């Protein structure tokens, strides 16, 4: 009888030990899952003649800010069907993004298009009509474009010009990080130093932001 009691007590003790070990394993697995960064692969498409040193600087910025992998997946001519000459020779950014969206696959989550050509977008009202005056907003020149939770974005260095090569590189980096941020689900940020603040097509705004996300934006996506 006493032997049965002892075996029962041993069984209960072993059960408690095993239960504690299972709890610790599950706890550390959950903790590891919470600390795992949502890594993504950024595919880069050069549209026209885009200098390699600029691509290298953008890849460095993507790694620094997001910790994502980035690599060139294509070097293409700018498709002629995206061309517009309503106000001046430009390429429609929305059509470019539609082209880039098709290049995602199992190994590419977001596609960043880079070009030296001027790009534009049609600015519209909530009802879909073109903003007034139409001659101004039908082909609105922009630094870059990315849509929230979509897979493609495009950046042009055309309007980011500077005689200071380092300043030009920083501008291209910031606009690229900004547009990728939209693809990741980030809207414009109210923090004027955050890279996700609205540039409103002002170089002074681009120059004034940090090459980084504010704590709130970072918390949202990483």
Secondary structure, DSSP 8 states (H G I E B T S, - for coil): -HHHHHHHHHHHHHHHHHHHHHHHHHHHHHHHHHH-----EEEEEEESS--HHHHHHHHHHHHHHT--EEEEEEEE---GGGEE-SSSSEEEHHHHHHHHHTT-BTTBSEEEEEESS-EEE--B-TTS-B-SSHHHHTTEEESEEE-TT-SEEEEESGGG--SSHHHHHHHHHHHHHHHHHHHTT----S-TTSTTS--TT-HHHHHHS-SS--HHHHHHH-
